[in-house]
Amino acid sequence: MLQLRSLGAEICSGSSGERSVAVAVAVAVAVAVAVAVAVAVAVAVAVAVAVAVAAAAAVAVAVAAPRASVRSSTRSAG
């Protein structure tokens, strides 16, 4: 927090050229952080979708397996 205050003081006390550079750097850092957060959220969503698809596939296999065994047993009995 103290570093941010001293940076703010330096920005205010510097020349306009120094201030614009400092503002540009601050904006670039903010954009980089926003992009990193967006990428992290996208990765989390992709992982959640992959887990949901895997779970749905597991449920489909679990539901289909007993049906297949029932069909084969009724065919062999008939």
QUICOR-V346472 format. One record per residue. N is the residue number from 1. PHI is phi in degrees with one decimal (999 if undefined). PSI is psi in radians with two decimals (NA if undefined). D_LAST is the distance of its C-alpha to the last C-alpha in whole Angstrom. Layout:
# QUICOR-V346472
n=N phi=PHI psi=PSI d_last=D_LAST
n=N phi=PHI psi=PSI d_last=D_LAST
This chain:
# QUICOR-V346472
n=1 phi=999 psi=-0.71 d_last=80
n=2 phi=-64.3 psi=-0.64 d_last=84
n=3 phi=-65.5 psi=-0.68 d_last=83
n=4 phi=-64.7 psi=-0.69 d_last=82
n=5 phi=-64.6 psi=-0.76 d_last=85
n=6 phi=-67.4 psi=-0.62 d_last=87
n=7 phi=-64.4 psi=-0.73 d_last=85
n=8 phi=-61.9 psi=-0.71 d_last=86
n=9 phi=-65.3 psi=-0.70 d_last=90
n=10 phi=-65.5 psi=-0.69 d_last=90
n=11 phi=-63.2 psi=-0.78 d_last=88
n=12 phi=-69.2 psi=-0.60 d_last=91
n=13 phi=-85.6 psi=-0.27 d_last=94
n=14 phi=-77.7 psi=3.05 d_last=93
n=15 phi=-72.7 psi=2.97 d_last=94
n=16 phi=-64.6 psi=-0.59 d_last=92
n=17 phi=-65.4 psi=-0.74 d_last=91
n=18 phi=-65.8 psi=-0.67 d_last=89
n=19 phi=-64.3 psi=-0.74 d_last=88
n=20 phi=-66.7 psi=-0.63 d_last=86
n=21 phi=-65.8 psi=-0.76 d_last=85
n=22 phi=-64.7 psi=-0.68 d_last=84
n=23 phi=-66.8 psi=-0.72 d_last=82
n=24 phi=-62.5 psi=-0.71 d_last=80
n=25 phi=-65.1 psi=-0.75 d_last=79
n=26 phi=-62.8 psi=-0.72 d_last=78
n=27 phi=-65.8 psi=-0.72 d_last=76
n=28 phi=-62.6 psi=-0.72 d_last=74
n=29 phi=-65.3 psi=-0.75 d_last=73
n=30 phi=-62.6 psi=-0.71 d_last=72
n=31 phi=-65.9 psi=-0.73 d_last=70
n=32 phi=-62.3 psi=-0.72 d_last=69
n=33 phi=-65.4 psi=-0.74 d_last=67
n=34 phi=-62.6 psi=-0.72 d_last=66
n=35 phi=-65.3 psi=-0.72 d_last=64
n=36 phi=-62.4 psi=-0.72 d_last=63
n=37 phi=-65.7 psi=-0.73 d_last=61
n=38 phi=-63.0 psi=-0.71 d_last=60
n=39 phi=-65.3 psi=-0.73 d_last=58
n=40 phi=-62.3 psi=-0.72 d_last=57
n=41 phi=-65.7 psi=-0.73 d_last=55
n=42 phi=-62.8 psi=-0.71 d_last=54
n=43 phi=-64.9 psi=-0.74 d_last=52
n=44 phi=-62.6 psi=-0.71 d_last=51
n=45 phi=-65.6 psi=-0.74 d_last=49
n=46 phi=-62.5 psi=-0.72 d_last=48
n=47 phi=-65.4 psi=-0.74 d_last=47
n=48 phi=-62.3 psi=-0.72 d_last=45
n=49 phi=-65.1 psi=-0.74 d_last=43
n=50 phi=-63.2 psi=-0.71 d_last=42
n=51 phi=-65.2 psi=-0.72 d_last=41
n=52 phi=-64.5 psi=-0.72 d_last=39
n=53 phi=-65.0 psi=-0.75 d_last=37
n=54 phi=-63.5 psi=-0.71 d_last=36
n=55 phi=-65.3 psi=-0.73 d_last=35
n=56 phi=-64.0 psi=-0.69 d_last=33
n=57 phi=-65.1 psi=-0.71 d_last=31
n=58 phi=-63.8 psi=-0.71 d_last=31
n=59 phi=-65.2 psi=-0.74 d_last=29
n=60 phi=-62.1 psi=-0.73 d_last=27
n=61 phi=-66.8 psi=-0.73 d_last=26
n=62 phi=-65.0 psi=-0.61 d_last=25
n=63 phi=-76.4 psi=-0.66 d_last=23
n=64 phi=-74.8 psi=-0.55 d_last=21
n=65 phi=-61.6 psi=-0.86 d_last=20
n=66 phi=-64.2 psi=-0.62 d_last=18
n=67 phi=-63.5 psi=-0.73 d_last=16
n=68 phi=-65.1 psi=-0.70 d_last=15
n=69 phi=-70.3 psi=-0.59 d_last=14
n=70 phi=-66.7 psi=-0.72 d_last=12
n=71 phi=-62.8 psi=-0.77 d_last=11
n=72 phi=-68.4 psi=-0.60 d_last=10
n=73 phi=-72.8 psi=-0.61 d_last=9
n=74 phi=-71.7 psi=-0.57 d_last=6
n=75 phi=-67.8 psi=-0.74 d_last=5
n=76 phi=-71.2 psi=-0.51 d_last=6
n=77 phi=-76.6 psi=-0.50 d_last=4
n=78 phi=-83.2 psi=NA d_last=0
